[in-house]
Amino acid sequence: MTDDVRISAGAAVLTIAPADGGAINGLTVDGTELLRQDPGTGCFVMAPWAGRLGDGRLTVGEHTYQLPINNPPHSIHGTARDTAWEVVDSTPDTATLRTALTDPWPFAGTVTQTFALTDTGLNLSMRITTAGDPFPAQGGWHPWFRRAVAPATGALELDFDPAWQYERGPDYLPTGRHIRPTPPPWDDCFAMPDGVRARLTWPGFLELTITSPVTDVVVWTLPEESLSVEAQSGPPNGLNTDPRMVTLESPLDVQVDWTWRRLSPR
């Protein structure tokens, strides 16, 4: 089993677990953990798709493939989080991990994650490549930010301004309609055509801003202990409704930045 990788910069420390799906198992700033620590939380990678894949079915050309149902009646968040990852490179403040796309995903390929940490931010980057045959893909990350942390004077606050919300059907898949954003609670996908930008604030402690060139973000507010802001390269079931094909000449690159600003002196 590959040991956890720990990188640090100033008073920020990131812990990555290659054997646990290449997930981020911890992010502390000034000694305070920002992510939930329950099994399956932290921040995991979503690849080669993000969110729900309708009924676990993927249609490419004339072929339909059945993926395992892990969120009945759908498949959710890809297969890369269920694999062990290889540590390609690690420095005091960066790390690169890689995993192969294999069964049950029907196409051979690779997912690579790179983490670059500073005292005021984290850059997450991902590349999805094919070993030969083209296939549709999405990528993103699913963080579980803690709502309450000891140094804050109140619960976590979210501020973002999407252009629209994907209407969610009773099956939790987009219906194809774009609607005015509804009030929370949310387990919904929103569009931000100029790029994702969302601000999380722990009052009196830390302001964390999520930015990305991708234009879709899922916001999940239902858990009592945490809040998720998932920048991703397409909407739920997008592999079937709006596929972005990965070819030998055109890998899929996804980048997300978390930057933070302290709201109280250290």
LINSULZI-V290774 format. One record per residue. N is the residue number from 1. SS is DSSP state (a for helix, b for strand, c for the rest). Layout:
# LINSULZI-V290774
N|SS / N|SS
This chain:
# LINSULZI-V290774
1|c / 2|c / 3|c / 4|c / 5|b / 6|b / 7|b / 8|b / 9|b / 10|c / 11|c / 12|b / 13|b / 14|b / 15|b / 16|b / 17|b / 18|a / 19|a / 20|a / 21|c / 22|c / 23|b / 24|b / 25|b / 26|b / 27|b / 28|b / 29|b / 30|c / 31|c / 32|b / 33|b / 34|c / 35|b / 36|c / 37|c / 38|c / 39|c / 40|c / 41|c / 42|c / 43|b / 44|b / 45|b / 46|b / 47|b / 48|b / 49|c / 50|c / 51|c / 52|b / 53|b / 54|a / 55|a / 56|a / 57|b / 58|b / 59|b / 60|b / 61|c / 62|c / 63|b / 64|b / 65|b / 66|b / 67|c / 68|c / 69|c / 70|c / 71|b / 72|c / 73|c / 74|b / 75|b / 76|b / 77|c / 78|b / 79|c / 80|a / 81|a / 82|a / 83|c / 84|c / 85|c / 86|b / 87|b / 88|b / 89|b / 90|b / 91|c / 92|c / 93|c / 94|b / 95|b / 96|b / 97|b / 98|b / 99|b / 100|b / 101|b / 102|c / 103|c / 104|c / 105|c / 106|c / 107|c / 108|c / 109|b / 110|b / 111|b / 112|b / 113|b / 114|b / 115|b / 116|b / 117|b / 118|b / 119|c / 120|c / 121|b / 122|b / 123|b / 124|b / 125|b / 126|b / 127|b / 128|b / 129|b / 130|b / 131|c / 132|c / 133|c / 134|c / 135|b / 136|b / 137|c / 138|b / 139|b / 140|b / 141|b / 142|b / 143|b / 144|c / 145|b / 146|b / 147|c / 148|c / 149|c / 150|c / 151|c / 152|c / 153|c / 154|c / 155|c / 156|c / 157|b / 158|b / 159|b / 160|b / 161|c / 162|c / 163|c / 164|b / 165|b / 166|b / 167|b / 168|b / 169|c / 170|c / 171|c / 172|c / 173|c / 174|b / 175|b / 176|b / 177|b / 178|b / 179|b / 180|c / 181|c / 182|c / 183|c / 184|c / 185|c / 186|c / 187|b / 188|b / 189|b / 190|b / 191|b / 192|c / 193|c / 194|c / 195|c / 196|b / 197|b / 198|b / 199|b / 200|b / 201|b / 202|b / 203|c / 204|c / 205|c / 206|b / 207|b / 208|b / 209|b / 210|b / 211|b / 212|b / 213|c / 214|c / 215|c / 216|b / 217|b / 218|b / 219|b / 220|b / 221|c / 222|c / 223|c / 224|c / 225|c / 226|b / 227|b / 228|b / 229|b / 230|b / 231|b / 232|b / 233|c / 234|c / 235|c / 236|c / 237|c / 238|a / 239|a / 240|a / 241|a / 242|c / 243|c / 244|c / 245|b / 246|b / 247|c / 248|c / 249|c / 250|c / 251|c / 252|b / 253|b / 254|b / 255|b / 256|b / 257|b / 258|b / 259|b / 260|b / 261|b / 262|b / 263|c / 264|c / 265|c / 266|c
